[in-house]
Amino acid sequence: MVENYGDSRLAKRFGVKRYPAIFVDDVLVATPKDFGWFGKGEGKDEGRYAPLKSAASHERFRADLARMLRLVLAGDTAAARAEAASAVETPVPVLPSFTLTDLDGRPVTADDLQGKAVLVEFWATWCPPCRGTLAWLGELQRRHAGKLVVLAAAIESDEADVRRIRDELGLELRVAMGTPEMARVFGDLSALPTLFVFDRQGRTLGSFFGAPPGLHAEVEQALGSSVSN
């Protein structure tokens, strides 16, 4: 079975709203949390396959996947489902507390952003779709100047490369180097780009993972009156 990630019946059935998610037939083998974005230093229980770059994690995932394939191919779906991954957690309900320093040396906290709609974008310099999303977010902030703040937090990236991309794209966003601590308060980040949308009261309006074709329209619809009044 091949499905468009943005319109996956299996993902909707299991409540999976991010990637990577691994299925064997209709058995959920691994969720984004299992792959954990910031695995290093977070403890052995932060994700079964984190850090994903390690050979040990690769072998653990290969063994689990092979075992699940054997069970499903043998027709023992009950045993396979008994070992299935747990459901994905729900997104953060409100803008969480955090403290960063942007590339211009200015502190950025959740309190600084009160009273405006807020978009928090997690991205990386090695992520090609992130560039297009950042350019669009820059235009979105210009269109809603005074009503919207976009914070672009770069993760797993060198600061020199982050500065270069900011300058190449002419970004006027609040660009900062993200931290593992910040990523954890927003939830388990395993997809890039990842975008969180909050209203002027700090309430979550939506979370968006990756760069599907309908992303721009969906985000603007979620913002709604938060930037129109």
SULLINGI-V361870 format. One line per field, one symbol per residue. ss: DSSP state (H for helix, E for strand, - for the rest). phi: phi as a letter, one per 40 degrees, with the letter a starting at -180 (. if undefined). burial: 1 if it has 9 or more other C-alpha atoms within 8 Angstrom, else 0. A space follows every 50 residues. Layout:
ss: ???
phi: ???
burial: ???
This chain:
ss: ----HHH-HHHHHH-------EEE--EEEE-HHHH--------------- ----HHHHHHHHHHHHHHHHHHH---HHHHHH-----------E----EE EE----EEE-HHH---EEEEEEE----HHHHHHHHHHHHHHHH----EEE EEEE----HHHHHHHHHHH----EEEE--HHHHHHH-------EEEEE-- --EEEEEEE-----HHHHHHHHH-HHHH-
phi: .bbcdcbcccccccgcbbbcbbbbfbbccabdcccfcbccgbgcccidbb cccccccdcccdccccccccccccgccccccccccccccccccacccabb bcccgccbbcccccgbcbbbbcaacccdcccccccccccccccbdgbbbb bbbcbfacdccccccdcccgcbccbaccbdccdccchccbbbcbbbbbcc cgccbibbbgbcdcddcccccccfccbcb
burial: 00000001001100010111101100111111111111100000011111 11000011011000100110110001100110010001000100100011 11100001110011011111111110101100111011001001001111 11111010001110110000101111110001111101111111111111 11111111111000100010011001100
